[in-house]
Amino acid sequence: MVEKSLTSGFWPTLYEPFRTFGTRLAEWVAPAAEASEKDGAYTIAMELPGVEEKDVEITVDDGIVTVKGEKKTSREEKGETWYFSERQFGAFSRSFRLPTDADEGAVKADLVGGVLTVSVKKKSPDKINKTKKVAIGKG
């Protein structure tokens, strides 16, 4: 157990709100996602407007689906007396832990209309590891 003492000094207390700032910032800029389960599969839908398929990488490792990507958009407009240029760049990464009955070998992903949909089929009931009773020996 970790105890925080109020007599630890002025500086640690001053910096406490900023200690996890990077994590909170990453969560704020990460793409919105929703996860659901239906029809024998788990589905993750993630909003990725303006992101191309070639800029997204999906991996499955040890029960965790990770979606990494990079958004690269630019817009340029010119007029007779004006010029406008806007660019957005940024990398993102989101990870989702799969339930034990998810089949890591049956993952499918589609990117349509700025929405990435990752589907992971469930294992059939006979393939799910069942609890085994272990006998206790005498020596």
Backbone torsions as a table, in degrees:
resi	resn	phi	psi	omega
1	MET	NA	138.9	179.5
2	VAL	-107.4	132.8	-179.4
3	GLU	-115.1	136.5	176.9
4	LYS	-103.2	123.7	-178.5
5	SER	-94.1	137.8	177.4
6	LEU	-72.8	-15.4	-179.7
7	THR	-95.9	18.6	-176.8
8	SER	-75.1	-8.1	178.0
9	GLY	115.5	169.7	-175.5
10	PHE	-75.0	-43.2	-172.0
11	TRP	-65.2	-45.8	179.0
12	PRO	-59.7	-36.1	179.4
13	THR	-69.5	-37.7	179.6
14	LEU	-63.6	-39.8	-176.6
15	TYR	-88.5	-6.3	-177.4
16	GLU	-54.1	-44.9	-179.7
17	PRO	-62.7	-23.4	-176.9
18	PHE	-93.4	-5.4	-175.1
19	ARG	-58.9	-40.1	-178.6
20	THR	-111.0	21.5	-176.7
21	PHE	-59.4	-42.0	-179.3
22	GLY	-60.5	-42.8	178.8
23	THR	-64.6	-44.3	179.7
24	ARG	-65.7	-37.0	178.1
25	LEU	-65.8	-42.3	178.9
26	ALA	-62.5	-39.8	178.0
27	GLU	-66.6	-34.3	-178.3
28	TRP	-69.9	-38.0	-177.9
29	VAL	-91.6	-6.9	178.6
30	ALA	-68.3	147.6	-179.9
31	PRO	-63.3	145.1	177.5
32	ALA	-66.7	142.0	-178.2
33	ALA	-144.4	157.1	172.8
34	GLU	-140.9	143.6	-179.3
35	ALA	-120.2	141.9	-179.9
36	SER	-149.0	171.3	179.0
37	GLU	-136.7	126.2	174.0
38	LYS	-166.6	158.7	176.5
39	ASP	52.2	40.3	175.1
40	GLY	73.3	21.2	179.4
41	ALA	-149.9	156.4	172.4
42	TYR	-99.3	138.8	-177.0
43	THR	-128.3	134.5	174.6
44	ILE	-119.0	122.4	177.2
45	ALA	-112.9	129.8	-176.0
46	MET	-131.2	133.4	179.5
47	GLU	-80.0	118.7	179.5
48	LEU	-134.1	58.4	-179.1
49	PRO	-64.8	135.5	178.5
50	GLY	79.4	1.8	179.3
51	VAL	-98.8	130.6	-179.9
52	GLU	-88.6	155.5	-178.7
53	GLU	-55.9	-39.1	-178.0
54	LYS	-67.7	-15.1	-179.2
55	ASP	-99.2	11.0	-179.4
56	VAL	-121.0	137.2	177.2
57	GLU	-127.5	129.2	179.4
58	ILE	-119.4	127.3	178.3
59	THR	-128.0	153.0	174.7
60	VAL	-127.4	121.6	-178.5
61	ASP	-146.4	121.5	175.0
62	ASP	52.2	45.8	176.1
63	GLY	80.4	13.4	-179.7
64	ILE	-125.8	125.2	174.7
65	VAL	-94.3	125.9	179.1
66	THR	-119.8	129.7	176.7
67	VAL	-112.9	117.6	178.1
68	LYS	-119.5	149.7	177.7
69	GLY	-169.9	-179.2	179.4
70	GLU	-143.1	133.1	178.2
71	LYS	-97.7	126.8	178.7
72	LYS	-134.7	102.7	177.6
73	THR	-130.9	146.8	174.9
74	SER	-146.1	148.1	-179.6
75	ARG	-138.0	134.0	-179.1
76	GLU	-135.7	130.4	177.9
77	GLU	-131.8	139.9	179.2
78	LYS	-129.1	143.6	174.9
79	GLY	-130.5	-176.4	-179.0
80	GLU	-64.4	-40.1	-177.5
81	THR	-122.2	11.1	-178.0
82	TRP	-144.0	162.8	179.4
83	TYR	-146.1	134.0	179.5
84	PHE	-133.7	130.8	178.6
85	SER	-137.8	133.1	-179.6
86	GLU	-139.1	134.0	179.7
87	ARG	-132.0	144.0	174.5
88	GLN	-133.2	125.3	177.6
89	PHE	-133.9	144.8	176.4
90	GLY	174.2	140.8	177.2
91	ALA	-95.4	152.7	177.6
92	PHE	-142.6	160.2	177.1
93	SER	-154.1	130.9	175.5
94	ARG	-131.9	139.4	179.0
95	SER	-125.2	144.1	-178.3
96	PHE	-133.8	126.5	177.7
97	ARG	-81.6	129.0	180.0
98	LEU	-85.8	147.7	173.4
99	PRO	-65.9	162.6	-175.9
100	THR	-65.4	-22.8	-179.3
101	ASP	-91.2	9.7	177.7
102	ALA	-80.9	139.2	-180.0
103	ASP	-94.5	100.9	-177.4
104	GLU	-61.7	-20.3	179.5
105	GLY	-84.9	-4.4	-177.6
106	ALA	-122.2	64.4	-180.0
107	VAL	-109.6	135.7	-179.3
108	LYS	-135.3	142.8	179.8
109	ALA	-136.0	143.2	177.0
110	ASP	-135.5	141.6	175.8
111	LEU	-120.7	105.9	-176.8
112	VAL	-133.4	127.0	175.7
113	GLY	59.0	33.4	178.7
114	GLY	81.7	8.1	178.2
115	VAL	-120.7	121.9	176.2
116	LEU	-91.0	127.3	177.9
117	THR	-118.8	119.2	178.4
118	VAL	-109.9	124.2	179.6
119	SER	-115.8	134.6	178.4
120	VAL	-126.7	116.4	-179.8
121	LYS	-69.4	153.4	174.6
122	LYS	-83.7	150.6	175.0
123	LYS	-71.7	150.8	175.2
124	SER	-69.0	149.9	-175.2
125	PRO	-53.7	-32.3	-178.9
126	ASP	-75.5	-14.1	179.1
127	LYS	-94.8	-10.2	-179.3
128	ILE	-76.3	133.1	178.9
129	ASN	-63.1	125.5	179.3
130	LYS	-98.5	154.3	178.7
131	THR	-66.2	133.8	179.3
132	LYS	-113.5	139.9	176.9
133	LYS	-85.0	135.8	-178.9
134	VAL	-107.8	126.7	178.4
135	ALA	-77.1	144.6	179.6
136	ILE	-100.3	124.8	179.6
137	GLY	-85.1	171.9	-177.7
138	LYS	-105.6	14.5	-179.7
139	GLY	177.6	NA	NA
